[in-house]
Amino acid sequence: MITVENLTFSYSKGINVIDDLSFRVPEGSIFGFLGANGSGKTTTIRLMLGLCRPERGRIQVNGIDMKENPSAAYASVGALIEHPSLYGSLTAEENLFLNATYYGTAPKRIPEVLGLVGLGHVANKKTSSFSLGMKQRLGLALSLLHTPELLILDEPLNGLDPKGIAEIRDLLLRLSKEEGRTIFLSSHLLGEIESTCDTICIIDKGKHLFSGSIDALRNNMVHKKRYKIHCDRPKEACALVDGALNPCLSDEGTELLFQTEDIERLPEVVRCLTDSGIRLYTLSPMQNNLEELYLTLTN
Amino acid sequence: MLKKVIKAEWMKARHSFLPWMVILGGLFIPVVEGLIYLFRWASFVPEAGANGWDTLLSTCMGLSAGLLFPFLVILMVAFNHHVEYKANAWKRLLVIPLGRTTLYGGKWLFLLLGLLVATLIQAAGIVLVGLLLGWLKPALALQLTGLPFGFLTLYTLRFYITFFAILTIQFVLNVLINNTLVTVVVGVFAYVLSMVLVQGWAYAVYDPYALPMLIDWENATRTPMFQWMGLYKPEWLSLLYSVLIAWGGLAFFKRVPVR
């Protein structure tokens, strides 16, 4: 659905915001795009949508080269980039009607999408009085209006309350599973990405770190597993672990956290600590959730 | 395609101050001039056999071209762009499958239409005010039978065309600069400078902001100018400038990155 190859871009000469980035978004998938603030997520989305021109590289959306014929690709793309673009003097319905005019969409679709994002009851309210969450929902409705095959959503969950997040998550899952839409989702909410996306791409400082399924990431990271030790003298234990065996990542309260690439070294760690008279209560592997994996990978 | 953009522009503008700006801008000078005529009517009574409309039309259009419409055009264009910047809407508009050329062309045409409406309202306002004055003070010789339709039509057209250059320059400035206040300041400064230049600089006729001030309202009482198809040098220059600047602006707009 989307193919990004060797994408390079800089706002000022010599400093690449995006550096040789490549990834592929499979058709029908929910694709999570992860990265820290300033890592280049929004810039990548802008490049994908043809809002900026890459210095190098190629972007194809639905097989259409974005450099050569962006307008043809736009017909099948619905996008929400950062904050939704809404005209405050118009009502929610009028904002949607405006987009329907541009896309040539039938007006009967307007109440449908308003209902879909849970804004049916405020259709005739001016958007200047909307909360951030309501604006996000309307932004999503705008991107869904012309029933695009591909949705590109940049931080769509910003400003939503937990109930709103759950509703939008369900909506995205429904759009993907029932209607076969491809969803490109950029978000900081790692838990949401984990529960929504089947494929992810992680970037850092404009560079590709990983792309594939979350399971593949887990398998990739198995050698960098983190362990938590609960003991009576964590500071002393940390110094022992750090100096003799493996990097100790933190010691807080009665716990210390360390990382090892070799599971065979665990007995050594235990022996070293017990020989020094430190009382061990538990030794447990950290759960490899996306947040842990992300932090390990970006560290 | 262009129709879609123009329709959408109207939808955005109709609940804003823009329609009022166009209506009030068109009516302002005829109403003010009508009041001046009403209170000092004796000094406007034409000589025996002369047509009172000639003076009313040229005074109204001259005042409007020199004082009101340049500011109206500058503000109208700035307001139209401000709506997009305020809504942070460019990034959405540019991913609509209409293409940047259509979007640019549609917005430009919409503003030209707005200017046309303001010009027509002004022309209608002058006629209505004139008829009212003619009814109240018959000595002013402003009866419908004496209304020079040909003169009115031609001068309304010439008036309209001379503003193309200012409108297009302001339009392109607003595409280039995100801050609409800066474009208004630049436009007003350029216009005020033109008011000075037009007083004596020989090349003022090539200054796009001076063109509306150079229309010869008194039927060629000034230095004779180049004329072709009923249009004079200021109108042709305005058309030429607007086409060239619009084209240059489009070339930029097609490449401009959106942050």
Contacts between the chains, C-beta under 8 A, distances in Angstrom:
chain1	res1	chain2	res2	distance
A	46	B	91	7.6
A	46	B	257	7.7
A	46	B	258	6.8
A	46	B	259	7.8
A	49	B	91	7.9
A	49	B	94	7.9
A	49	B	95	5.1
A	50	B	94	7.6
A	50	B	95	7.3
A	51	B	91	5.9
A	51	B	94	5.9
A	51	B	95	7.1
A	51	B	257	6.6
A	51	B	258	4.2
A	52	B	257	4.1
A	52	B	258	6.9
A	52	B	259	7.9
A	53	B	255	7.2
A	53	B	257	6.6
A	71	B	97	4.9
A	71	B	98	7.0
A	71	B	99	4.7
A	72	B	97	7.2
A	73	B	97	8.0
A	74	B	95	5.2
A	74	B	96	6.4
A	74	B	97	3.8
A	75	B	97	4.3
A	77	B	95	6.8
A	79	B	92	7.6
A	79	B	95	5.3
A	81	B	91	5.1
A	81	B	92	7.6
A	83	B	88	6.1
A	85	B	87	5.4
A	85	B	88	5.0
A	85	B	89	4.2
A	85	B	90	7.9
A	85	B	91	6.4
A	85	B	92	4.0
A	85	B	93	7.9
A	86	B	87	5.9
A	87	B	12	5.8
A	87	B	83	6.8
A	87	B	87	4.7
A	87	B	89	7.0
A	88	B	86	7.2
A	88	B	87	6.8
A	89	B	12	7.9
A	89	B	15	4.9
A	89	B	16	5.8
A	89	B	83	8.0
A	90	B	11	7.5
A	90	B	12	7.2
A	90	B	15	6.6
A	94	B	11	6.8
A	97	B	11	7.1
A	98	B	8	5.4
A	98	B	11	5.4
A	98	B	12	6.8
A	99	B	96	7.9
A	101	B	4	5.7
A	101	B	7	5.6
A	101	B	8	4.9
A	101	B	11	6.9
A	102	B	4	6.0
A	102	B	5	7.7
A	102	B	8	5.9
A	102	B	96	4.6
A	102	B	98	6.4
A	103	B	96	7.0
A	103	B	97	7.3
A	104	B	4	7.2
A	142	B	92	7.4
